[in-house]
């Protein structure tokens, strides 16, 4: 089932997935790395581009790729042959195969390069195209593609070119990308993850909890071996994993997430209490997100700060820094 | 500071590759006065034994005009938020600085 950003039903999907975990390295696959866009690049592009933003959906991205390796798989259920031990040979790549994303990106890249796009040296999933009349940027995150530019004619032309190679749905205004909700008006942009936060609160079972004002208890140092071990390891890791995703639009929780993710290995009750506190903070501000004003200048300003030997376990310092492009916050990091 | 500096170098590359006009030096606000002075002043400091790649990197970026190193007001040290727990009043201030807003009804 595929859901829209407001939670309503989009369409039903059925998919044949190959068991990639049964593949052996060197035999069934070689290279599997496929680049995806860095979140900083996404934010920078959105902050720079004061033009209409579009997104393209590719239907069944992984399917039209030709496989280099020779792979056989068992017949899918529902298909029968006379001999019971027959297998089928794969001609095209399938979901679940380890090399599928790489094959897809490679093909997409080659197609774009034949359209005389240039691949960025700084982030290999960013492509741009420039003529005397204007320019077009294209950002690829597997099969989610953001397209923006100041030349509408060029964008339509590009859309036709892509249509000739890939099966894809029509261009539409960017509203929902990788769980990010993009709200735009007069080129002012606002990014948040409202639906994601709601799902997270539900997952944590804190739907009826009261909100708190701070992401974390002030003046509490969390140590790695304090208190009893937590039995629900899986839930802790799942929640913290989701919180890490949430830092894409929430710099305010990034320090707290940094702290709780240190204990992923062996979480204890105290650490879980910190996670619950953080989620209760989110209850109080579910629609908060980043605002990118238009007509922002292109100067970078950055701030860095260090906490001298702030980690009680390792005596290492914690560095925090953030970079603004004009008024828009595009990069921040908290690092031990 | 050095890590932030390398991100600045990367971002400058990205932005100029997108063919936007080259930007002015990016101010990097750190709050360690002695670190700033060591970076700005190329004279050999007798007492700074453990100068490493980091320091030389910042010094080079500074002389090439990639960054400047002003000293900020402590209250305006925005990066604070990324290295310690926020108190009740701070988030409000920082939220407005970080352009971190609740979804306005108008958009």
HADDOCK unambig.tbl for C-alpha pairs under 7 A between the chains (distance, minus, plus):
assign (segid A and resid 122 and name CA) (segid B and resid 13 and name CA) 6.97 0.50 0.50
assign (segid A and resid 122 and name CA) (segid B and resid 14 and name CA) 5.70 0.50 0.50
assign (segid A and resid 183 and name CA) (segid B and resid 107 and name CA) 6.74 0.50 0.50
assign (segid A and resid 184 and name CA) (segid B and resid 107 and name CA) 6.82 0.50 0.50
assign (segid A and resid 185 and name CA) (segid B and resid 107 and name CA) 6.11 0.50 0.50
assign (segid A and resid 213 and name CA) (segid B and resid 88 and name CA) 6.20 0.50 0.50
assign (segid A and resid 214 and name CA) (segid B and resid 86 and name CA) 6.42 0.50 0.50
assign (segid A and resid 214 and name CA) (segid B and resid 87 and name CA) 6.33 0.50 0.50
assign (segid A and resid 214 and name CA) (segid B and resid 88 and name CA) 5.87 0.50 0.50
assign (segid A and resid 216 and name CA) (segid B and resid 85 and name CA) 5.91 0.50 0.50
assign (segid A and resid 217 and name CA) (segid B and resid 85 and name CA) 6.95 0.50 0.50
assign (segid A and resid 218 and name CA) (segid B and resid 85 and name CA) 5.50 0.50 0.50
assign (segid A and resid 218 and name CA) (segid B and resid 86 and name CA) 6.69 0.50 0.50
assign (segid A and resid 218 and name CA) (segid B and resid 87 and name CA) 6.30 0.50 0.50
assign (segid A and resid 252 and name CA) (segid B and resid 81 and name CA) 6.89 0.50 0.50
assign (segid A and resid 254 and name CA) (segid B and resid 82 and name CA) 6.47 0.50 0.50
assign (segid A and resid 255 and name CA) (segid B and resid 82 and name CA) 5.01 0.50 0.50
assign (segid A and resid 255 and name CA) (segid B and resid 83 and name CA) 5.86 0.50 0.50
assign (segid A and resid 255 and name CA) (segid B and resid 84 and name CA) 6.54 0.50 0.50
assign (segid A and resid 256 and name CA) (segid B and resid 85 and name CA) 6.94 0.50 0.50
assign (segid A and resid 285 and name CA) (segid B and resid 102 and name CA) 6.96 0.50 0.50
assign (segid A and resid 287 and name CA) (segid B and resid 102 and name CA) 5.25 0.50 0.50
assign (segid A and resid 287 and name CA) (segid B and resid 103 and name CA) 5.33 0.50 0.50
assign (segid A and resid 288 and name CA) (segid B and resid 100 and name CA) 6.62 0.50 0.50
assign (segid A and resid 288 and name CA) (segid B and resid 101 and name CA) 5.24 0.50 0.50
assign (segid A and resid 288 and name CA) (segid B and resid 102 and name CA) 3.90 0.50 0.50
assign (segid A and resid 288 and name CA) (segid B and resid 103 and name CA) 5.88 0.50 0.50
assign (segid A and resid 289 and name CA) (segid B and resid 100 and name CA) 5.45 0.50 0.50
assign (segid A and resid 289 and name CA) (segid B and resid 101 and name CA) 5.64 0.50 0.50
assign (segid A and resid 289 and name CA) (segid B and resid 102 and name CA) 6.25 0.50 0.50
assign (segid A and resid 290 and name CA) (segid B and resid 99 and name CA) 6.01 0.50 0.50
assign (segid A and resid 290 and name CA) (segid B and resid 100 and name CA) 4.79 0.50 0.50
assign (segid A and resid 290 and name CA) (segid B and resid 101 and name CA) 6.43 0.50 0.50
assign (segid A and resid 291 and name CA) (segid B and resid 99 and name CA) 5.42 0.50 0.50
assign (segid A and resid 291 and name CA) (segid B and resid 100 and name CA) 6.13 0.50 0.50
assign (segid A and resid 291 and name CA) (segid B and resid 101 and name CA) 6.71 0.50 0.50
assign (segid A and resid 298 and name CA) (segid B and resid 23 and name CA) 6.66 0.50 0.50
assign (segid A and resid 299 and name CA) (segid B and resid 23 and name CA) 5.84 0.50 0.50
assign (segid A and resid 299 and name CA) (segid B and resid 24 and name CA) 6.53 0.50 0.50
assign (segid A and resid 299 and name CA) (segid B and resid 26 and name CA) 6.58 0.50 0.50
assign (segid A and resid 300 and name CA) (segid B and resid 26 and name CA) 4.97 0.50 0.50
assign (segid A and resid 301 and name CA) (segid B and resid 26 and name CA) 5.24 0.50 0.50
assign (segid A and resid 301 and name CA) (segid B and resid 27 and name CA) 5.15 0.50 0.50
assign (segid A and resid 301 and name CA) (segid B and resid 28 and name CA) 6.26 0.50 0.50
assign (segid A and resid 302 and name CA) (segid B and resid 27 and name CA) 6.11 0.50 0.50
assign (segid A and resid 302 and name CA) (segid B and resid 28 and name CA) 4.68 0.50 0.50
assign (segid A and resid 302 and name CA) (segid B and resid 29 and name CA) 5.98 0.50 0.50
assign (segid A and resid 303 and name CA) (segid B and resid 28 and name CA) 5.51 0.50 0.50
assign (segid A and resid 303 and name CA) (segid B and resid 29 and name CA) 4.39 0.50 0.50
assign (segid A and resid 303 and name CA) (segid B and resid 30 and name CA) 5.99 0.50 0.50
assign (segid A and resid 303 and name CA) (segid B and resid 77 and name CA) 6.90 0.50 0.50
assign (segid A and resid 303 and name CA) (segid B and resid 78 and name CA) 6.43 0.50 0.50
assign (segid A and resid 303 and name CA) (segid B and resid 79 and name CA) 5.42 0.50 0.50
assign (segid A and resid 304 and name CA) (segid B and resid 1 and name CA) 5.94 0.50 0.50
assign (segid A and resid 304 and name CA) (segid B and resid 4 and name CA) 6.96 0.50 0.50
assign (segid A and resid 304 and name CA) (segid B and resid 29 and name CA) 5.94 0.50 0.50
assign (segid A and resid 304 and name CA) (segid B and resid 30 and name CA) 4.96 0.50 0.50
assign (segid A and resid 304 and name CA) (segid B and resid 79 and name CA) 5.30 0.50 0.50
assign (segid A and resid 305 and name CA) (segid B and resid 30 and name CA) 5.82 0.50 0.50
assign (segid A and resid 305 and name CA) (segid B and resid 31 and name CA) 6.33 0.50 0.50
assign (segid A and resid 305 and name CA) (segid B and resid 79 and name CA) 5.54 0.50 0.50
assign (segid A and resid 305 and name CA) (segid B and resid 80 and name CA) 6.11 0.50 0.50
assign (segid A and resid 307 and name CA) (segid B and resid 83 and name CA) 6.50 0.50 0.50
assign (segid A and resid 318 and name CA) (segid B and resid 83 and name CA) 6.13 0.50 0.50
assign (segid A and resid 319 and name CA) (segid B and resid 83 and name CA) 6.26 0.50 0.50
assign (segid A and resid 320 and name CA) (segid B and resid 79 and name CA) 5.63 0.50 0.50
assign (segid A and resid 320 and name CA) (segid B and resid 80 and name CA) 6.96 0.50 0.50
assign (segid A and resid 320 and name CA) (segid B and resid 82 and name CA) 4.67 0.50 0.50
assign (segid A and resid 320 and name CA) (segid B and resid 83 and name CA) 5.21 0.50 0.50
assign (segid A and resid 321 and name CA) (segid B and resid 4 and name CA) 6.27 0.50 0.50
assign (segid A and resid 321 and name CA) (segid B and resid 79 and name CA) 5.10 0.50 0.50
assign (segid A and resid 321 and name CA) (segid B and resid 82 and name CA) 6.73 0.50 0.50
assign (segid A and resid 322 and name CA) (segid B and resid 79 and name CA) 6.04 0.50 0.50
assign (segid A and resid 328 and name CA) (segid B and resid 99 and name CA) 6.82 0.50 0.50
assign (segid A and resid 329 and name CA) (segid B and resid 98 and name CA) 6.16 0.50 0.50
assign (segid A and resid 333 and name CA) (segid B and resid 82 and name CA) 6.93 0.50 0.50
assign (segid A and resid 334 and name CA) (segid B and resid 82 and name CA) 5.42 0.50 0.50
assign (segid A and resid 334 and name CA) (segid B and resid 83 and name CA) 6.39 0.50 0.50
